[in-house]
Amino acid sequence: MRILVSGSRLVAPTSEHADSYRALVREFVERKESMVPFTLGFAAEPFDAFLEKLAACSRGERIPEGFVPHSTFWLVRAGEVVGVSNVRHRLTEALRRNGGNIGYSVRPSARGRGFARELLRLTLERARGLGLSEAWLTCAKSNAASVRTMLANGAVLVSEELIESRGEIVQRYRIPLAGS
């Protein structure tokens, strides 16, 4: 059953939503799901230090070797963090192959209601605001929900290949960002 996602907004992480964010992460851990986007795996305690780490990453500061500047956003509805996205400001060849510009996910208990489509739509606006002229996204070929979400946001399949380290076929999609 789909609900209206009106009233959802994409925000930079703040302490105002700390408890809701922690609960979202707990849902992923309890269900033994992959931490996508990868920033879900960052230690969130103390919370202020976590927020500063995210802010530093968006400024390109203190990022590990092989990483690129990236910005994290939260989709909030009625005070609850229902989704998380991350935009890489640029790509390395490795990220173009497996990773892309944008990673996103919706809290397990909020899936199937249209939040993923809205989360990606709003994240694409942020990517445009960062100066990207196109966004590359990757996902497992078997992830039908993510494929539907990307296609609904204008994605075009570019290629696919078996990624040995993941043990699955990964598809690469491109979304042009008109007006960049």
MARGULUM-982649 format. One record per residue: y, x, z of N, C-alpha, C, O in turn; residue in three letters. Coordinates in steps of 0.2 Angstrom, whole numbers, plus 2048, in hexadecimal, padded with zeros to 3 digits. Layout:
BEGIN
YXZYXZYXZYXZALA;...
# end
This chain:
BEGIN
7FA804800800800800806804800807809804MET;80B8037FB8118077FB8168037FF8177FD7FFARG;81B80780282080480582780780282680C7FEILE;82C80480383280780083480E80483480E80ALEU;83681380083881980383F81980484281F806VAL;84381480384A81480384C81680B84881480FSER;85181980B85381B812850822813852825819GLY;84C82580F84A82C81084F83080E85382F809SER;85083681185583B80F85284281084D843814ARG;85484680C85184D80C85685181085C85280ELEU;85485581585985881985685F81B85086181AVAL;85B86481C85986A81F85686A826858865829ALA;85186E82784E86D82E85386E834858872833PRO;85386983985786A83F85386884584E865844THR;85686A84A85386985185286185284E85F857SER;85685D84F85685685084F85384F84E84E852GLU;84C85684A84585384884085884B83A858848HIS;84185C85083C86185283585D85483085F852ALA;83585885882F85585A82B852854825852854ASP;82F84F85082C84C84A828851846823850843SER;82C85684582985C84182385F84481E860840TYR;82386084A81D86284E81785D84D81185F84CARG;81985784D81385284C81085284580A851844ALA;81585384081285483A80E85A839808859836LEU;81085F83C80B86583B80586483F7FF86683CVAL;8058618457FF85F8487FA85B8447F485C844ARG;7FD8568407F885283C7F58578377EF856835GLU;7F885B8347F586082F7EF8648327EA865830PHE;7F18678387EC86B83C7E686683E7E086983DVAL;7E78618417E285C8437DD85A83D7D785A83EGLU;7E085A8377DC8588317D985E82E7D685D828ARG;7DB8648307D986A82D7DB86A8267D786D821LYS;7E18688247E486881E7E886F81D7EA872821GLU;7E88718167EC8768147F48758167F6870816SER;7F787B8197FE87B81B80287C814804881813MET;80387681180887680B80E87280C80D86C80EVAL;81487480B81587B80981488080E81387E814PRO;81488680C81188C81181588C81781388F81CPHE;81C88A81782088A81D81D88682381F887829THR;81988182181587E82781188282B810881831LEU;80F88882980C88D82D81089183180D895835GLY;81689183081B89583581A89383C81A88D83DPHE;81A89884081B896848821892849827894847ALA;82188C84C82788884D82988885482D884856ALA;82788D85882988E85F82B89586082889A85EGLU;83189686383689186583988E85F83A89285APRO;83B88885F83D884859843887856844887850PHE;84888985A84E88C85884D89285485089384FASP;84889685684789C85284389A84B84489E846ALA;83F89584C83C89384584189084084189283BPHE;84688C84384C88A83F85089083C852890836LEU;85189584085589B83D85089F8388538A1833GLU;84A89F8398468A283484689F82D8478A2828LYS;84689882D84689482784D89582484D89681ELEU;85289582885989682585A89D82285D89E81DALA;8578A28258578A98238538AA81C8558AD818ALA;84D8A681C84A8A681684E8A381084D8A680ACYS;85189E81185589B80C85B8A080A85E89F804SER;85D8A480E8628A980C85F8AF8098638B4807ARG;8598B08098558B68078558BB80C8548C180AGLY;8568BA8128568BF81784F8BF81B84C8BA81CGLU;84D8C581D8478C68218408C381E83C8C0821ARG;8408C381783A8C08148358C68128378CB811ILE;82F8C481382A8CA81282A8CC80B82C8C9806PRO;8278D280A8268D58038228D07FF81D8CD801GLU;8248CF7F98218CB7F48238C47F58218C07F0GLY;8278C27FA82A8BB7FA8308BB7F78338C07F5PHE;8338B57F58398B47F283D8AF7F783A8AC7FBVAL;8448AF7F68488AA7FA8458A37F98438A17F4PRO;84589F7FF8428987FE846894803847896809HIS;84688E80184A889806845883808841881803SER;84588180E84087C81084487681284A876814THR;84187081084586981184086581483A865814PHE;84286081883E85B81B841854818846852818TRP;83C85081783D84981583D84581B83784481ELEU;84284181D84383E82384483682284883581DVAL;84083282584182B82484182882B83C82982FARG;84682482D84682183484582683A84182583EALA;84882C83984783183E84183583E84083A842GLY;83C83483A83683783983583C83383783A82EGLU;83384283483284682F82B84482C82684582EVAL;82C84282582683F82282384481D81E84381AVAL;82784981B82584E81682985481682F854819GLY;82685981382A86081382986380C824862809VAL;82E86680A82E869804831870804835872809SER;83087580083387B80083487D7F883087C7F4ASN;83A8807F783C8827F183D88A7F184188C7F4VAL;83988D7EC83A8947EB8408957E68408927E1ARG;8458997E884B89A7E484989D7DD84D89C7D8HIS;8448A17DD8428A47D783B8A67D78388A57DCARG;8388A87D28308A97D182F8B07D08328B37CBLEU;8298B37D38268B97D08218B77CB81F8B17CBTHR;81E8BB7C88188B97C38138B67C780F8B27C5GLU;8118B97CD80C8B67D180D8AF7D38098AB7D3ALA;8138AE7D58158A77D78158A27D181389C7D2LEU;8178A57CB8178A07C580F89E7C480E8997C2ARG;80B8A37C58048A27C480189D7C97FD8987C8ARG;80389E7CF7FF89A7D58058997DB80589E7DFASN;8088947DB80D8927E081388E7DD8148897E0GLY;8168917D881C88D7D582288D7DA8228917DFGLY;82788A7D782D8897DB82D8847E18308867E6ASN;82987F7E082987A7E58228787E881E8787E5ILE;8228787EF81C8767F281F8707F78248707F9GLY;81A86B7F781C8657FB8168627FE8118627FBTYR;81785E80381285A80681485480A81A85580DSER;81084F80B81284A80F80E84981580884B815VAL;81084881B80C84782180684282080783D81CARG;8008448227FA8408207FB8398227F983581EPRO;7FE8378277FE83082980482C825804826826SER;80783082180D82C81D80B82C81580F82A811ALA;80582E81480382F80C80282880980082380DARG;8028288038018227FF80681D7FF8058177FEGLY;80C81F80181281A80281881C7FD81D8197FDARG;8178217F981C8237F48218297F782582B7F3GLY;81F82B7FD8238317FF8238377FB82883B7FBPHE;81D8397F981C83F7F582183F7EF8248447EDALA;8218397EB8258397E582C83A7E783083D7E3ARG;82F8367EC8368377EE83783E7F183C8417F0GLU;8328417F58338487F783484D7F18398517F2LEU;83084C7EC8318517E783784F7E383B8547E1LEU;8398497E283F8477DE84584A7E284984D7DEARG;8468497E884B84C7EC84B8547EC8508577ECLEU;8458577EC84585E7EC8478617E684A8667E5THR;84585D7E08478607DA84F8607D98528647D6LEU;85285B7DC85A85B7DD85C8617E08618647DEGLU;8598637E685B8697E985A86F7E585E8747E5ARG;85486F7E28538757DD8588767D885A87B7D6ALA;85A8707D58608707D08668737D486A8777D1ARG;8678717DA86D8737DD86D87B7DF87287E7E0GLY;86787D7DF8668857E08678897D986788F7D9LEU;8688857D48698887CE8638897C986388C7C4GLY;85D8867CB8578867C78588827C185A87C7C2LEU;8568847BB8568807B585087D7B484F8787B0SER;84B87F7B784487C7B784087D7BD8428827C1GLU;83B8797BF83787A7C583087B7C282E8777BEALA;82C8807C58258817C382287E7CA8238807CFTRP;81C87A7C98188787CE8118797CC80F8797C7LEU;80D87B7D180687C7D08028787D58048767DBTHR;7FC8767D37F88727D87F08737D57EF8747CFCYS;7EC8717DA7E58717D87E486B7D37E78667D4ALA;7E086C7CE7DF8677C97DC8617CC7DD85B7CALYS;7D88627D27D585C7D57D98587D97D88537DCSER;7E085B7DA7E58577DE7E88527DA7EE8527D8ASN;7E584C7D97E78477D57EE8447D87F28427D4ALA;7EE8437DE7F58407E17FB8457DF8008427DEALA;7FA84B7E07FF8507DE8018507D78078507D5SER;7FC84F7D37FD84F7CC8018497CA8068497C6VAL;7FF8437CD80383D7CC80A83D7CE80F83B7CAARG;80B8417D48128417D68168467D281C8447D0THR;81384B7CF8178507CB81884C7C481E84D7C2MET;8148497C18158457BB81A8407BC81E83F7B7LEU;81A83D7C181F8377C282683A7C382B8377C2ALA;8278417C482D8447C482F8487BE83384D7BEASN;82B8477B982D84A7B28298517B182B8547ACGLY;8248527B58208587B381C8587AD81A8537ABALA;81C85E7AA81885F7A48128647A581486A7A8VAL;80C8637A48078687A580886D7A080986C79ALEU;8088747A380987A79F80287D79E80187F798VAL;7FE87E7A37F88827A27F48817A97F687E7AESER;7EE8837A87E98837AE7E58897AE7E388B7A8GLU;7E288B7B47DE8917B47DA8917BA7DC88E7BFGLU;7D48937BA7D08947C07D489A7C47D48A07C2LEU;7D68997CA7D889E7CF7D38A07D47D189C7D8ILE;7D08A57D27CA8A87D67CB8A77DE7C68A57E2GLU;7D18AA7E07D28AA7E77D28A37EB7D18A27F1SER;7D489E7E77D48977E97CD8947E87CB88F7EBARG;7C98967E37C38937E17C488C7DE7C08887DEGLY;7CA88B7DA7CB8857D77CF8867D17D388B7D0GLU;7CF8817CD7D48817C77DB87F7C97DC87A7CCILE;7E08837C77E78827C97EA8807C37EA8837BEVAL;7EE87A7C37F28787BD7FA87A7BF7FC87A7C4GLN;7FD87C7B980487E7BA8088787B68078777B0ARG;80D8767B98128717B68198747B681B8787BBTYR;81D8717B28248737B182886C7B18268687AEARG;82D86D7B58328677B583986A7B383C86D7B7ILE;83B8687AD84286A7AB8478667B08468607B2PRO;84C86A7B28518677B68588667B385C86B7B3LEU;8588617AF85E8607AB8658607AF86585E7B5ALA;86A8627AC8708627B08718687B48768697B8GLY;86D86D7B486D8737B88738787B687487D7B9SER;
# end
